[in-house]
Amino acid sequence: MSIVIGPALAVALVTAVLVAAVVARLTRLETSSATVTAAVRAIVQLGAVSLLIGAIVGSVPLSAAFVALMVVVAARTAGRRMTPDRSGWWAIVPIALAPVPVVAALVLAGVVPPQGIAVIPMAGILIGGTMTATALAGRRALDELEARRGEVEAALSLGMLPRDAALEIARCTAGQSLVPVTDQTRTVGLVTLPGAFVGMLLGGASPVQAGAVQLLVLILLLAVETIAVAVAVELVCRGLVHRTTEPQQLLESHRGPRAAARALGVGR
């Protein structure tokens, strides 16, 4: 796929954004403003990053610093999706826990060359995947605990530990956050040709090389997103990520503040 940069491209981009915004408004999806904002931010950020990457790819320390910045921004984005509370910053744990060690291991093993031009894209793909998975899992877990508050109370009254009672309610729904990456992996080559594959082909790689890189990316995404979802659910069920009606408040009403805090693993 080759794209000609020019006025026609600008018209196509503006038209697509306007169509999305108008359809969202007409159907009352309440996402029209978010669509326009996201598009504008994408233009500004990609323009800035395109210039920045050209200046830092030759430096390993600067590339590592850029990856750290990715983690912070991803954590902030996922945290705000889960809750307006400052506890959303706990999202940095699942987002950094898997992708950063995985990228480091790939570099040490010689699978990915220790160059910014290779490390930054790989880290960006994995961090982006865990950001989405963390946001979806945390949000769904919190929604489920709020909607099924009575079931949590019933589990507590039967003697279940607070963390276990919350986990029993939250994990099934949160697990659905892995559906997008699972379906993408199942249908690759049949329905979609993902970006890494197309990018390698455009860069002059053979179809076999492009396929190997894309396979590595998809399998790694499955792994890091699964870890991110598991950790995000654990954080929610321990009351570390919460809203104004968080599980910890519910548990305190049953067990007392100190007992609830100990059961949730807080303040140890």
Buried (B, 14 or more C-beta within 10 A) or exposed (E): EEEEEEEEEEEEEEEEBBEBBEEBBEEEEEBBEEBBEEBEEEEEEEEEEEEBBEEBBEEBEBBBEBBEEBBEBBBBBBBBBBBEBEBBBBBBBBBBBBBBEBBBEBBEEEEBEEBBEBBBBBBBBBBBBBBBBBBBBBBBBBBBBBEBBEBBBEBBEEEBBBBEBBBBBBBEBBBEBBEBBBEBBEEBEEEEBBEBBBBBBEEEBEEEBBBBBBBBBBEBBBBBBBBBBBBBBBBBBBBBBBBEEBBBBBBBEBBEBEEBBBBBBBEE
